[in-house]
Amino acid sequence: MQWQGGRTGGGVEDRRGMGGGAIAGGGIGVGVLALIGYFVFGIDPSTTTQLASQLGGVGASEQQGQVGTPEDQAGRFVDVIGANINDVWAQKLNGYQPPKVVIYEQGTGTGCGYGQSAMGPFYCPNDKTVYLDLGFWQEMETQLGASGADFARAYVIAHEFGHHVQTLTGTSDQVRQAQQRASGQGEANRYSVALELQADCYAGVWAKNASAVSNGQVALEPGDIEEGMKTAQAIGDDTLQRRGGGRVSPESFTHGSSAQRVEWLQRGYQSGDPASCDTFGGA
């Protein structure tokens, strides 16, 4: 993926090096894979708070880092990709307002409670912020079998921005209301799956339009979309359930099967149009 010539947005808040509560037992390991499998690419804020409490985290605290463009390559990558995603959505969605982006290590205070790296990348609607612990890239690649390509990492970021779009359009609120009316957990989970698959589709929409809004400075290269689909395949609910040694239980899916995640990422990329991302028809 070509990105190093892209413009930076200058809006990343870098909290790395500021400390933060570590998971009891130390680090992210096999024992936390179930959490990564459940929370990867988006979590319910109420669940975030509950989980943090169970893991010994503290409540959300005032924590502020340096805002700007990080000097290291990983931080700069987040800034360039985030700026490009914002440029795409500014064209696709009237009145679009960018989210905040925070990169951190281990744990940090958020508007949704205390965020832990074990939760994977997540979006908090309460403060309209995307939270990224960049150490997750390695966990995703070495333990979940995802791609290590730049585009695969950009897909993660674009998915979280997709949740921000859902907040701006009111889709997230509509889903929460529908879940409250649901007759059971299985029905409520279907709405969660539809929400996550739509964020995958929105990531594909961004990828299709990335080059056009940047005059080619941010652009996919041959094989990139395949690397993204490899990652979508690796983090499907069925694949993660098999990896965890359990049976595949579709009624417990919260993010969609591997095939569904690949399908909707590809559908967004092929169309380049958010109107093609109606994942709620069967919810």
Residue pairs with C-beta under 8 A, 6 or more apart in sequence:
1 149
1 150
1 151
1 154
1 218
1 219
1 220
1 221
1 224
2 216
2 217
2 218
2 219
2 220
2 221
3 77
3 80
3 81
3 84
3 150
3 154
3 217
3 218
4 80
5 217
5 218
6 80
6 81
6 83
6 84
6 214
6 217
6 218
7 80
7 83
7 84
7 214
7 217
8 69
8 76
8 79
8 80
8 83
9 69
9 79
9 80
9 82
9 83
9 86
9 98
10 67
10 68
10 69
10 79
11 67
11 79
11 82
11 83
11 98
11 100
11 101
12 67
12 68
12 69
12 70
12 75
12 78
12 79
12 82
12 101
12 102
12 103
13 64
13 65
13 66
13 67
13 100
13 101
13 102
13 103
14 65
14 66
14 67
14 68
14 70
14 75
14 102
14 103
15 63
15 64
15 65
15 102
15 103
15 104
15 105
15 108
16 65
16 75
16 103
16 104
16 105
16 134
17 105
18 63
18 65
18 104
18 105
18 108
19 106
20 104
20 105
20 106
20 107
20 108
21 56
21 57
21 58
21 106
21 107
21 114
21 116
22 106
22 107
23 32
23 55
23 56
23 106
23 116
23 117
23 118
24 55
24 56
25 31
28 36
28 117
28 118
28 135
28 136
28 139
30 143
32 118
33 143
33 144
33 243
33 244
34 244
35 51
35 118
35 119
36 118
36 119
36 120
36 136
36 139
36 140
36 143
36 144
37 144
37 235
37 237
37 240
37 241
37 243
37 244
38 254
39 47
39 51
39 118
39 119
39 120
39 122
40 120
40 121
40 140
40 144
40 235
40 255
41 120
41 121
41 122
41 156
41 159
41 160
41 196
41 199
41 200
41 235
41 255
42 122
42 123
42 159
42 160
42 163
42 195
42 196
42 199
42 255
43 119
43 120
43 122
44 192
45 111
45 112
45 113
45 124
45 125
45 126
46 112
48 110
48 112
48 113
48 114
48 115
48 119
48 122
48 124
49 59
49 112
49 113
49 114
50 113
51 116
51 119
52 58
52 107
52 113
52 114
52 115
52 116
53 113
55 116
55 118
57 107
57 113
57 114
57 116
58 114
59 109
59 113
59 114
60 109
60 110
60 111
60 112
60 113
60 114
61 109
61 114
62 109
63 108
63 109
65 102
65 104
69 75
69 76
69 79
70 76
70 78
70 79
70 103
74 134
74 137
75 103
75 134
77 150
77 153
77 154
78 101
78 103
78 132
78 134
78 157
79 101
80 218
81 154
81 157
81 158
81 218
82 98
82 101
82 130
82 157
82 161
84 206
84 210
84 213
84 214
84 218
85 157
85 158
85 161
85 206
85 210
86 96
86 98
86 161
87 213
87 214
88 205
88 206
88 209
88 210
88 213
89 96
89 98
89 161
89 165
89 206
90 96
91 209
91 213
92 205
92 209
92 274
93 165
93 168
93 169
93 274
95 168
96 165
96 168
97 128
97 168
99 123
99 128
99 129
99 130
99 161
99 164
100 127
100 128
100 129
100 130
101 129
101 130
101 132
102 108
102 110
102 129
102 130
102 131
102 132
103 132
103 133
103 134
104 115
104 117
104 131
104 132
104 133
105 117
105 133
105 135
106 116
106 117
106 133
107 114
107 115
107 116
107 117
108 114
108 115
108 131
109 115
110 124
110 126
110 127
110 129
110 131
111 124
111 126
111 127
111 129
112 124
112 125
112 126
112 127
115 122
115 124
115 131
117 133
117 135
117 136
120 136
120 140
121 130
121 131
121 132
121 133
121 136
121 156
121 157
121 159
121 160
122 130
122 131
122 160
123 129
123 130
123 131
123 160
123 161
123 163
123 164
123 167
124 131
125 163
125 167
125 172
128 164
128 167
130 157
130 160
130 161
130 164
132 156
132 157
132 160
136 156
137 148
137 153
137 156
140 146
140 156
140 231
140 234
140 235
141 147
141 148
144 234
144 235
144 240
144 243
145 234
145 243
146 152
146 230
146 231
146 234
146 235
147 227
147 228
147 230
147 231
147 234
149 223
149 224
149 227
149 228
150 224
151 207
151 220
151 224
151 225
151 227
151 228
152 227
152 228
152 230
152 231
154 207
155 203
155 207
155 228
155 231
155 232
155 265
156 231
158 202
158 203
158 206
158 207
159 199
159 200
159 202
159 203
160 199
161 202
161 203
161 206
162 198
162 199
162 200
162 201
162 202
162 203
162 206
163 172
163 195
163 199
165 202
165 274
166 172
166 175
166 195
166 198
166 199
167 173
171 195
171 198
172 195
175 191
175 192
175 194
175 195
178 191
178 283
179 188
179 191
179 192
182 188
182 191
185 251
185 252
186 251
186 252
189 251
189 252
189 253
189 254
190 282
190 283
191 280
191 283
192 254
192 255
193 253
193 254
193 255
193 256
193 260
193 279
193 283
194 279
194 280
194 282
194 283
195 279
196 254
196 255
196 256
196 261
197 255
197 256
197 260
197 261
197 264
197 279
198 264
198 277
198 278
198 279
198 280
200 232
200 256
200 261
200 264
200 265
200 268
201 264
201 265
201 267
201 268
201 274
201 276
201 277
201 279
202 268
202 274
202 277
203 228
203 265
203 268
204 264
204 265
204 266
204 267
204 268
204 269
204 270
204 271
205 268
205 269
205 271
205 272
205 273
205 274
205 276
205 277
206 268
207 220
207 224
207 225
207 228
207 268
207 269
208 268
208 269
208 270
208 271
208 272
209 272
210 218
210 219
210 220
211 218
211 219
211 220
225 266
225 269
228 265
229 262
229 265
229 266
232 258
232 261
232 262
232 265
233 239
233 258
233 261
233 262
234 258
235 255
235 258
235 261
236 255
236 256
236 257
236 258
236 259
236 260
236 261
236 262
237 250
237 252
237 253
237 254
237 255
237 256
237 257
237 258
238 248
238 250
238 253
238 257
238 258
239 257
239 258
241 247
241 248
241 249
241 252
242 248
250 257
255 261
256 264
264 277
264 279
267 276
267 277
268 274
268 276
268 277
270 276
